[in-house]
Amino acid sequence: MGRRKDKRKFHKKEQEQSKDGQGWKNDIRGAGYLATPKENQIFEKYYKEQGIIPEEEWDQFIDTLRRPLPSSFRITGFKSQAKAVLAIIKSEFFSELMNRKPDADEESLPKPTCISWYPDELAWQLNINRTIIRKSVPLQKLHHFLITETESGNISRQETVSMIPPLLMDVKPHHSVLDMCAAPGSKTAQLIEMLHTGDTTNPEGFVIANDSDNKRCYLLVHQTKRLESPCFMITNQDASHMPNLLVTKPDGQKTNLLYDRILCDVPCSGDGTLRKNVDMWRKWVPQNSNNLHGLQLRILRRGLELLEEGGRLVYSTCSMNPVENEAVIASMLNNCEGSVELVDISQQLPALKRQPGLTSWKVMSKAQVWYSSMDEVPELFHTQIRGSIFPPANVQQLHLENCLRILPHHQDTGGFFVAVLQKNSRLPWMTAKPPKVSAPVEEDGSNAGEGDGEKKIETRAYSPPKKKFRYEGYKEDPYIFLDPDDPILPPIKEFYGLGDTFPVKCLMTRCLEGQKRHLYLSSPAVKDIIVHNEQKIKIINTGVKILARSNKKGVDCDFRLCQEGSRSMLPYITTRVLEVAEQEDIVTLLTQENPFLYRMSPPLHEKLKNISTGSICFLFNRPASENASKFSIEIVGWRGKVSVRSFVPKDLRMHILRLCGVDVSTIDKAFQLKLEKIENKRKTDGKYQDDDEEGGVNEAGSPGDVESTDKDTVTDLEVDRQDDSTKILSGVIENADSEGKKSNDGETNAPMEENSTSSIGANGDGMHNGVKSSKTEASSETVIATAEEHS
């Protein structure tokens, strides 16, 4: 207690001294923060000496680094609704920003800019900060839109330069992809989207996203779960010691997994992020790059060992320092002795402004002494400065100009470096004769290769140096694949009409004992990796939840469908899918809590009368329009005795309603009141100061950038309290009829309670992703049962 008191006194004294002096600085984070000086003499001296920035551009370069980084986002490209979402953004949000004429006392609003080099106009940039957002109603609407669409997985907040590496990887649906240093996951999400190009629901390929930091791995879970893909896996390993994984070849042999594409976005000093990480100005010193060079080299080396011949590896950093960039690439190319080449990417992304890689650079020591070669370095410092940091003698033959450099002042972005490597033959240090590998354990517990002369193990990858495994973070429950003869499967297959094509062997659970509460679906390739490697690699998350146990009595199946797994399940379901012809039915389902059956259109009402009580999936095929091609909408719901309901998360509901042309601003009454407050304040005094907790914006003032929460602690259903559940979206459908009205099928409908339940998706659900307890999960099942009783 005494320490806290002293600390408070210290800060109070510091504030008084600051007020007596030059006062509080109004940084972009708002009043109450002292502005961080955006200057560093060593940084300026270092980059002036390197000659990376032309002398005539230096002032523009430094001025750009001192300005806040613009906000940027991209629309999820693999979903068929992408063009429809783009049309909504342009018509409902950007048009108002473009055409709005500010009042005399009002600032002009910044114009959104399309990122020209990103395909299909799916990436945009906005140069705004939190202060402007607070004062502007149009920007508040855009901010709210970006938040809800991000949560539903249709928009991704991502820095502009971070979008470049995945675009250069040329990922196809059949590729095996490894992201070695994946957290927080924006690039990983891009890779998963590319895997599903063309609306491919279950592609042959997969993405393994790895990170060495256990806590950051759960950021990956939050990012990737929004995409609802069964073809990904999150692992927690040291990238420089990534283990060899065994997989099964088509002929039944076991072999080490080699990847078609690898993203190697290595840890770096991060001086390219000075615009958003303001504290970097104070912390930047040249030895940070010198110290990271060895780690970056080891990660790149391991990545090339795991790369298939003919495969492509993309190396990237958010640093402008050649020690972390060209020096790493040059050293590795010389070590590979021609087996790896640097790919010329000058013709890719032609609209992207770039600089070629460097062929000469210097190295600065901790004492700020410059060295041009290793011969100049005193022997005392040989442990601090490595020979691989300097340009090699054959630097001209390595074609380092094929690397790609992004400077902040060229396109108002951060700094970035990218190099694309292609592996043409076996690496020279990999032995011609593969090392022996112990036989893996098969699913039935037998040892592969014992008593079976046909089963052999073929090893193709060089094993990394052995490193003692340290278990950190949460202890994950194992992945248990269901036996095809499990007694819970026949009722599920019969109830949903699942045929022989349904991948029963890819169903898994994480319950060792007791009832299985959730069933997850993985792709066959991911299942093969889990079965043969679960003991040698720490798996954080994989698969998509498709079924959850329901305690509703009188239903022929104990499991209900989950919204997040509807896209994966839809191709296999034959009996519980209802095609919806009228768009008004979709609006009714999503705006009323428990609409009576007679509220549906006559064709859908007739279909509902002919289907038994239980979980169902509504399918609406929206026809093509001028702004969007044809796409489908899946809604998981429940058919009750006299009513029907949807089990759709709130943010996804708002997304679907937007696609249906509904004004969703009236749904969120709290947000509507906030807009009215802004407008009233602007009219009275032209100023508006929002509460800190209402901002929802990061320190750089980026719209849609909300502080991440651990979504894995959210239950399957949470109570969505509204003022009156019988009221529906104004201007769309009339209010529900009063208590006791007769339905078309002659049944009396019970009145709905004021606080009815509404579903919301969860990312982990029993996977121990976060700190979810069995007590929380039990309460979730109680709420599910309550919701089903309402129906």
N, C-alpha and C positions, 0 to 999 in steps of 0.2 A: 504493500500500500504506500509505503514511504517513497519508493522509487517513482510510482505513478504521480504522486503529488509533486515531487521535484521536477518531473518531466513537464507537468502542466505549467508549473511556475516558469520553467525555462522558456517554453513556447510563448507564454504570455509576455514575458520580458522581451523576447525576440520580436513579437508583433509591435510592442510599444516602441522599440528602437527603430523598427522599419517605418512606422507611422511618423516618427519624429524626423526621419530622413526623407527619402524620396517617395515613401508611401507604397501601398500594395500595387503590384503590377497586374494589369488586367490581361492575363494570358488567355489563350483560347479555351482553357478549361473553366474560365469564369473567375469571379472575384474570390479572394481568399487564398490565392496561390502566388508565391513569389516567382516571377518570370525567370526561367533558366537562361543564362547568357548563351546565346547561340554563336559562340566563337571559340576557336581552339587554334592557337598559333602553331602548335606542332602539326596539327592536321593540315593547315594551309601550307606550311613549309614543306611537308612531305609530298603532297600532290602537285605542288608547283615544280618541285625538283623532278618528279617522275615524268612530267610532260604529257600526262594523260589528257588534260584539258588544254586546248589551244589558248595561247596567251590572250587573244582578243575576245575569248569567250569566258575568261575566268570570273569577271565581275558578275556576269549573268549566272554562271554556275553557283557561286556562293550565295547570291541573292535568292536563287531558287531553293537552295538547301535551307534557308532561313524561313521560308514560307511553309505554312501547313500543307500536308499532303492532301490532294483532292480525294474525295470519296469515289469509289468505283464498285460496280457490281456487274454480274453477268446472269443471264437467264439460263436455267438448266436446259441444255440443248438436246438431250436425248429423249425428252418427253414430247409427245405429239402436240401438247398444248403450248409449246414454246412460242410459236408465231402468234397464237391468240393472246398470250400474256404480253408479248411485245406490242401488239395492237392496242391493248388496254392501257399500257404505260404511255404510249404516244398520244392517245386520244384523251385520256382522263387526267393525266398528270403533266406530261411534257408540254402539251399544247397550251395549258394555262400559264405555265412558266414562260413559254416563248412569247405569248401574246399579251400578257398582263402589263398594263401601264401603271407604274407606281405613282402614288400621290406625291404631293410636293414635299411632305415631310417623311417620305418612306424611301428606303434604299431600293435600288434596282436589284432584282433577283438574278442570280447567276443562271446562265443557260446550260442545260445538259448537253454533253458532247458525246457523240458516238465514237467508240474506239475503232478507228478505221481498219486496223489490221486484223481484228477479231472477226471470224466468219459470221455471216448472216445478221449483222447488226445486233448481236446478242450480248454485247458488253458496252457499258456506258460509264461516263465519268461526270462528277459534279464537284465544282469547286466551292463548297459551302462549309460553314462551321456552325457550332451549336448556337451561338448568339443569333445568327440569321434565322435558324430553324425556329427558335422560340418566338420570333416576331412575325413570322409569315404563316398564314393559314395554308396556302398551297404547299409549302415545304413540309408543314406538319402532316398534311394528308399523304404526301409522298413518303415521308418518314414512317408513318404508320403502315402504309402499304408494303414497304420493304421489310419491315419487321414480320408482319404476318406471312408474307410470301416466303421469306427465308425459313420460318419455322415449318412451313408446309413443304419445303424442299424444292420450290420452283424458282427461287432466286438465291444466289450465293454472293455474299459480301466478300470481295477478294481484291487485294491490291493489284493494280494494273499489270506491273511487270511480273507478278507471280503467275499470271495466266500463260506466259510464254512457253516454259519448258514442256508442259503436256502437249501443246500444239505441235512441237517439233519431234514428238516421239512416234507419230504415225501409228497409233494403236488401232488394232482391228479386233472384232468380236471374238476371234479364236486365239488371241494372244494370251500368254501367261505374263503377268506384269508384276514387278516388285518395286515398291516405293520404300527405299531404305531408311530415310529419315523423314517420316510422313507428317508428324504433328505440326500444326494443329489440324491439317487435313483438307485445306482448300484445293491443293493440287491433286490429292487423292480422289476427291469428289469429281474433279475433271476427268481423271482416268477412268473412273467407274462409268461416267456418262459416255465416254468414248467406247467403252466395252459394250454398251447398250445402244450403239448407234443404229438408227433405223427402227427404233422401238422393239429391239430384240429383248424379249422378256427373260429368257434363260440362255445366254450365250455360252459357248464352249469354253471360253477363256475365263480368267479370274484375276483379281488384284489382291496382292498381299501387301498390306500397309504396316510397316514396322517403325517402332521408335524405341529408343533406349530408356526414355523417361517414363516411368510407370504412370504417373499422374497425367502426363500429356496424352497418354494413350486413350484416356477417357474423353478427351476433346475429340479424338478421332471417332470414337463411338458416336458422339453427338452429331458430328458432321455427316458420317456415312449412313447412319440409320435413316436419315431423311430420304435417301435415294431408294430405299426398299429393294435392295439387290441381294439375291442369294449367292452371288459370285464374288464375295470379298471375305477377307480374313484380316484381323488386327493382331499383331504379335508384339511382344515386348522383349527385344534382344539388342545386344550391342551390334550395331551395323558392321563394325570392323571385324567381328567374329561371327557373322551370320552363319548358322550351321547348314550343312547339306541336308536337304529334305528328300526322302525317298518317295517316289511315285511309281505307279504301275503303267507299263507300256501296253499298247494294244495286244501284243503277243503274250502278255502275262508276266514278262520279266520285270524285275524291280531295277530302277535306275535312279541316279541322283537328278533332282530337278534342276534344269537350266532354264532361264527365263528368256522370252523373246524381246521384252522391253524392260529396262531398269531406269528408274529415276533416282539420281544421286544428288539430292539437294542437301549438301553437307552443312554441318554447323560452321558458322563463320563469325567474324568480328562484327558484321552488320552495319558498316558505315554507310551502306546504301540506304539505310532506313532512318537517317538522321532527321528526316522531315516529320516522321511520326514518333520516333523514340528520341525525344528532346534531350533526355538525360545522357545520350550517347556523346553529345558535345563535350560534356565534362569528363567522361570516362575514357575517351579515345586515346590510345597510345599505340605506337607501331609494333611493340612486342606482342600485342594480342594476336596479330596476324602471324608473326613468326612462331608463336607457340602452337597455333592451330594447324599449321602447315603439315606436320607429321600425321595428325589424326585424319585430316582430309585425304592425304595420300593413302593411308591404310584403308579407308572406306572405299575409295575409288578402286583400289587394287582388288578388294574383296568383291566389289560389284562386277568387275570384269571377269573374275573367276567364275561367278555365277551366271554369266551371260552366255547364251547359246551362240554358236558360230553363225554369223550372218545377222545376229541380233544388234540392237541399237541401245546404247546407254547415253543418257543426257546428264551431264554434270552441270550444276548451277550453284551460285552463291548470291546473296544480297550484299556483297562487298565489292568495292571498286579496286581493292588492293591486288596488284599482280602477284604478290607472294601467295595469295590464296587461290589465284585463278590460273594465269598462264604458267606459273612456276610448277603447279601441281600437274597440269596437263603435259607440259614438256617433260618432266621427270618420268611420268608414267609411259609416255610414248617411247622414250628411250629404253625403259625397262622391258617393254613389250617387243622390241626388236622387229617391228614391221607387222606383227600379228594384229595390231589395232591401228586404225587410221582415223584421222580427224576429218569429219564430213563437212563439205562445203555447204552451208545453209544460206548463202547470200541470196538465193532465188526464192526462198521460202519467206512467207509473210512480207511481201514486197513493200507494203505501206508502213512497215515498222522502221523508224529512224534508228540507226545503229552506228557503232564504230567497230572497225576490225580489231582483232586481238593484238597485243603488243609483242614485239620481238626483242625489246631491250628494256631493262628496268634495274633499279638499284635497291639495296637493302639497308635499312636504318637500324642501328642497334638501340638498346635501351638507353644508352648515353647520348643518343642522337648523333652518332657517328655514321657516315655513309661508307658503304663498301660496294665495289663493283664486281668483285669475284671472291671466291673462297680463299684465294691466296693472300688477300689483303686482311683477312680476319685473324686476329691474334689467337694463338692456340688456346688461351684461357677461355675464349668464348665459343669454342667449337661445339660445346654441348648446348649452347643457346641458338646458334646459327648453323643450319645444316647446308651442306653443299648443294642439295637439290633445290634450294631457294633461289639460286642464281640462274641466269640464262645459260643454257648449255652451249658448248662450242658449235654444235650443229643446229642452232636454233632456226636458221633460215630453211633448212630442209624439213622441218616439222610442220610448216604451213600454219603457224599459230594465228595468222590473219583470218583463218576460217572460224575462229571463235567470234562470239557476238558480245559486244559491250553496249549497255544502255546507260546513258548519262541523264541525270535528272532534268536538266534545262532543255533537253531536246523535245520532250513531249509532256513536260510537267508531270513527271513520275518520280519514282525512287531510282536508285542506282542498282544495276544488276549485271550478272555475267552468266553466259550460257556457252557450253561446248558440247557438240554431239559426236560421240565416238561409235565406230562400228568395228565389231570383232570379226576378223576374216579367217583366223586359224587358231590353233591351240596356243596358249600362252607358253613362253619358253620355260618358265619355272615349274610348270605342271608336268608331273612325271608321265612318261610314255606308258608305263604299266600302272594301272590304277591301284591305289592302296586297297587292302582288304576291308570289307565292311561286313559287320555281323548281320545275320539274317533277321529281318523284322518279324514281329509277332503278327500273325494273321488275326482276322476278326473272330475266328473260332478258338483262339488261344494257342493254335499250333505254331510251330516254328517254320517259316517259309524255307523251302529248300531241303527240309529233312524228309527223307522217304519219297521225294518227288524229284526225279532227275530232270524234269522239264523246267522246273522253276529255278531260275538263276538270278543273280544280282549283278547288274552291270553298273559300274561307277564311272562317271565322266568328269566330276568336278573335284578340284583340289581341296582338301580339308583345311580349314583355317587353323591357325595355332590354337592349342588348347587353352581355355580360360576357365577358371573356376566359376561355376554358376552361382550367382547370389540371387536369392528369391526376395523381391521387394514388392511392396504394395499389397493389395488384396489377393487372397488365395482364391483363384477362380475354381468354380465347380467344373468337373470334367464334362466333356461332350459324350453323350451316350446315344448311339444310333439304335433305333427301334428294330427289334427282330421282326421280320415279315410276318411271323406267326403270332405277334403280340395280340392279345384278346381285345384291345381297345380299337384295333384297326378295322375289323369287319363292319361294325356299326357306322364308322365314319365313311367308309367307302360306299356302303349302301345308301346312307342318308344323302350324300352329296353326289352320288352317281359317278364315283371316280373309277375310270377304266384301268385296263392293264398298262396303259402308257404312263400312269402316275408314278413318279419315282419314290415308291414306298421306302426303298433302302436309304434314301437321303433324308428321311425324317429323323430328327434327333430331339432329345430332351436333356435337361440338366438336373434331373431329380434322381438321386441315387436310391432313395427309399420313399415309400408312400405313393400317393397318387401323382400322376404326371399332370402338372397344371398347364403347361404350355408346350406346344410342338413347334419346332423350327424346321425350315427347309433350307438345305444347302445344295449347291450344284454338285454333280458327280465328281468333278475335278477337286473341289474343295474337300469333299468327303474323303477322297482317296488320300489327300495330304494329312487330314486329321487322324485317320486310322493308323497310318504308318509312322507318324511323327509326334504324337501327342506327348510322349515322354521326353522328347529332346528339345521342344520349343514351348515357350509360354504363350498360349493363345488367350487373348483378351476377349475377343468377340468375333462371331461369325454367324452367318445365316440370317434369315428373315422370319419373324414370327407369323405363322399362318393360322394357328388354331389355339384357342384358349378354353379351358374347362368352364362349363356352365352348370350351375346347380339347379337349374329350372326343372321342376318335375313335369311329367307328362310329355316330354320331348323324346323322340327316338334316338337322339344323339347327344352325348354329354359334352361335345365340343362345339363352340361357335366360331365363325370366321372372324379374322382380325383384319382391320382396314389396311394395315401396312403390308399384309401379305396377299391382298386381293389380286394384284396384277400377276403374281406368281401362280396363284391357284386357279384363276379364271379359265385358262386353257384346258383344265382337266375336269371342271365341274359341269355336270350335264343336267342335274335335276333341281337345283336350288338357285338358278339364275333367271331373273325376270327382266326381259327387255322392256325398256321404257320408251314409249314413242313420243310422249308429250313432255316438253321441257318444264311445264307448270308442275308436273308431278315431282320433279327433282327439287324445285323451289319449295314445294309443300313439305317434302321430307326434311329439308335442311332448315326450315324456318319455324316449323312446329315441333314441339317436343314429342307428342304422341298423337299424330293425326289419326282419326278414325278411318276405317277402310273406305267408307263411302266418300271421303274427301278426295280420293284418287280419281283419275279419269276412268270412264267406263271400261275401256280395254284392260287397264292395269287392275282395276277393282275386280274384274272377272278372274284374272290370273291369280290374284291374292286369295280369292275365295276357294280356288281349286288347289291350293298348296297348304300343307300342314303347318302347324305351329313350329317355330324354330328359326334358326339363323338363315338368312337369305342374302343374295347379292343382286343389287339393281344395276343394270347395264344400260347406259344411255349413249347412243351413237350420234354425236352432233355432226350434222352435214357440213360440208365444206362451205366456206364463205369467201368474201373478197380478201379478207385479211388473214385467214387461217385455213389450213387444210382440214380434212375430216379427222376427227379424233373421238375417242371413247372416254367415258367417265364411269368409274366403278364406285359404288356406294354399298358398304356392308351395313345390313340392318337386321331387324328382328320382326317376324310376323307373329303378333299376339292373337288373342282370341277375337278381339273386336277392333284392334288398332295396330299400327305399324310404327316403327321408329328406326332412326339411323344411328349407327355407332361410328361417328366421324368426328375427329378432333376439330376444335373450334376454328383454328387457323385454316385447316383444309376445307371446312365448310365455307368460309369466307372466300377462299380461292375458287371453289366450284360455283358459288353464287356470282362471282365476278364474271366467270366465263359465260354464265347465263344472262348477263346483262343487268344484274340487280345492283342497286346502290347499297352497298354494305355498310356505309358510314352510320346509318341509323341503328345498326345492330349493336355496336359498341357505344352505349350511352355515355360512358365515362369519357371516351375520346371525343364524342360530340360536344359535351359540356366544355371540354378543354379548348376546342376550336372556338366556341362562342366566347370564352374568356379571353382568348387572344384577340379576337376581333373587337370586343368591347374595349379592351385596354388600348388597342391601336387607335380606335376612334377618339378616345378621351384624351390621351396624352402622348400617343405615338410610341410609348415605351412599354415593354413587358418583361418582367423578370420572373422566370419560372422557378418552381422549387427544384432542388437538386434531384430529388428522388423521381421527379416526373420526366427528367431529361431523356433517359434511355439512350444516351449518346456517349461515345467514348471521348477520350481526352482530345482527340484530334477533331471532334465535332462531326463524325461521319454519320450520315443518316442510315438507319437500319442496322447499325453495329451495336447490338445489345450485349450486355455482359452475359457471358455464357453461364448457364446453370446446369446442374447435373440432372439431365432429363431421365436418367436411369432410376431416380428415386420416385418418379411419378407412377401412380397406379394406373391400372387399365382404364378405370372410369373415375372421374371426379365429378362432384356435384357442381353443376353449372347453374347457379342461382340467378334467376331473372325476376323482374318485378311481377310478371304475370305470364305463366307458361302458355296460357290459352291465346295470348296476343301474338300475332305474327307480323312479319315485316310490313310496315305501312306501305300502301300503294300496290301491294302484290296480290294478297289474297284476303278475303274478309275474315273477321274473327271467327273462331270456332264456335259452334252452336252451344247452347246452354245444356245444363245437366239433364240426362234422361232422354235425349233425342233418339228416335229410332233410326237405325242404319238400314241400308238397302237390303241386308241379309236378315233383317228382322230381329237383330239382337239389340239389347239396351246397352248403351255405352256408359261405363262408369265415369264420373267426373275425374279430371286430372288434378293432382295435387299442385299446389302453388310452386313448390320447389321440386321439380322433377329432375331426373339425372340426364346427363349428356356425356357422351363418350369423348375421351381424349387419348391419343396414342401415347405409348411409352416405349422407350428405346431398349431398356434392358430386361425388365420384368423377370426377376429371379436369377439374372446372370451375375449378380454381385458386382455390376458395373456401377460403382459408387458405394453407398452404404445401405442398400435396401435390406430390410429385415423381414423375417418370416411373418412378423406381426403386421407389417405394412401390407404384405402380399395377401394375408388372410382378410384384412379389412377390404382390400380390393375385391376379393371374391364376394364379400357381403354386399358391396355396392352393386356388383354385376347382378346378383340375384334380385336385389331390390328393383333395379331398372327393368329386369325381365318381368317381374311381378306387375309393374305398371302396364306392361303391354298385354 
